[in-house]
Amino acid sequence: MAKARQFVVLALRIATAAAAGVAAIVMATSHKTTTVFGVQVQAKFQYTPSFVFFVAANIVACAYSLLALLVPPASPAARHVLVADAVSSRRTTLPGRLCTVSPRL
């Protein structure tokens, strides 16, 4: 059972790193040219701060997932990875929960 769990964790880490890496590469290398009122306008991710943040966040997620793969499961550092995973998941899900809370009337 422990081997199956380790395999699942390994597979999810690799999938997360691959998805975040591909998302960062696609956003960083894509550009679009369109015509607005007869003027050609080129769009890049650097023109919008939210897209710059998106690329940076995906790079950090990819790097974190790859670094977490290097930590052996039985080492004391594995506990720190587990805590970092819990903190990051709470940090990303809490703002959405706060937005959906409705006040009692």
C-alpha positions as CSV (number, residue, x, y, z in Angstrom):
1,M,0.0,0.0,0.0
2,A,2.8,2.4,0.8
3,K,4.4,1.8,-2.6
4,A,1.1,2.5,-4.4
5,R,0.8,5.8,-2.4
6,Q,4.4,6.8,-3.3
7,F,3.7,6.0,-7.0
8,V,0.5,8.2,-6.9
9,V,2.4,11.0,-5.2
10,L,5.2,10.7,-7.8
11,A,2.8,10.7,-10.7
12,L,0.9,13.7,-9.4
13,R,4.1,15.7,-8.8
14,I,5.3,14.9,-12.3
15,A,1.9,15.8,-13.8
16,T,1.8,19.1,-11.8
17,A,5.3,20.0,-12.9
18,A,4.6,19.2,-16.5
19,A,1.3,21.1,-16.6
20,A,2.8,24.2,-14.9
21,G,5.9,24.1,-17.1
22,V,3.9,23.8,-20.3
23,A,1.5,26.6,-19.2
24,A,4.4,28.9,-18.5
25,I,6.1,28.1,-21.9
26,V,2.9,28.5,-23.9
27,M,2.1,31.8,-22.2
28,A,5.7,33.1,-22.6
29,T,6.1,32.2,-26.2
30,S,2.6,33.1,-27.5
31,H,1.8,36.3,-29.2
32,K,-1.1,37.4,-31.3
33,T,-1.5,40.2,-33.9
34,T,-5.0,41.6,-34.5
35,T,-6.4,44.6,-36.3
36,V,-8.3,47.2,-34.3
37,F,-9.8,50.1,-36.2
38,G,-7.4,49.5,-39.1
39,V,-4.3,49.4,-36.8
40,Q,-2.4,46.2,-36.2
41,V,-1.9,45.6,-32.5
42,Q,0.4,42.9,-31.1
43,A,-0.5,41.2,-27.9
44,K,2.1,39.7,-25.6
45,F,1.9,38.4,-22.0
46,Q,4.3,41.2,-20.8
47,Y,1.6,43.8,-21.5
48,T,-0.7,42.6,-18.8
49,P,0.5,42.4,-15.2
50,S,-1.9,39.5,-14.4
51,F,-0.4,37.4,-17.2
52,V,3.1,38.2,-16.0
53,F,2.1,37.0,-12.5
54,F,0.5,33.9,-14.1
55,V,3.7,33.0,-15.9
56,A,5.8,33.6,-12.7
57,A,3.4,31.5,-10.6
58,N,3.5,28.6,-13.0
59,I,7.3,28.7,-13.0
60,V,7.3,28.6,-9.2
61,A,4.8,25.8,-9.2
62,C,6.9,23.8,-11.7
63,A,10.1,24.4,-9.7
64,Y,8.5,23.5,-6.4
65,S,7.0,20.2,-7.8
66,L,10.4,19.2,-9.2
67,L,12.2,20.1,-6.0
68,A,9.7,18.1,-3.9
69,L,10.5,15.1,-6.0
70,L,14.0,15.2,-4.7
71,V,13.0,14.8,-1.1
72,P,12.9,11.2,0.0
73,P,9.6,10.2,1.7
74,A,11.2,8.9,4.9
75,S,13.4,11.9,5.5
76,P,12.6,14.6,8.0
77,A,12.4,17.1,5.2
78,A,9.4,15.3,3.9
79,R,7.4,16.6,6.8
80,H,8.4,20.2,5.7
81,V,7.2,19.5,2.2
82,L,3.9,18.2,3.6
83,V,3.5,21.4,5.6
84,A,4.4,23.6,2.6
85,D,1.8,21.7,0.5
86,A,-0.9,22.3,3.2
87,V,0.0,26.0,3.6
88,S,0.0,26.6,-0.1
89,S,-3.3,24.8,-0.7
90,R,-5.0,26.8,2.1
91,R,-3.5,30.0,0.7
92,T,-4.9,29.4,-2.7
93,T,-8.4,28.1,-1.7
94,L,-9.2,30.5,1.2
95,P,-9.8,33.7,-0.9
96,G,-12.4,31.8,-3.0
97,R,-14.2,30.7,0.1
98,L,-14.2,34.2,1.5
99,C,-15.8,35.5,-1.6
100,T,-18.6,32.9,-1.6
101,V,-19.6,33.5,2.1
102,S,-22.9,35.4,2.2
103,P,-23.9,37.3,5.3
104,R,-26.9,36.2,7.4
105,L,-30.0,38.3,7.1
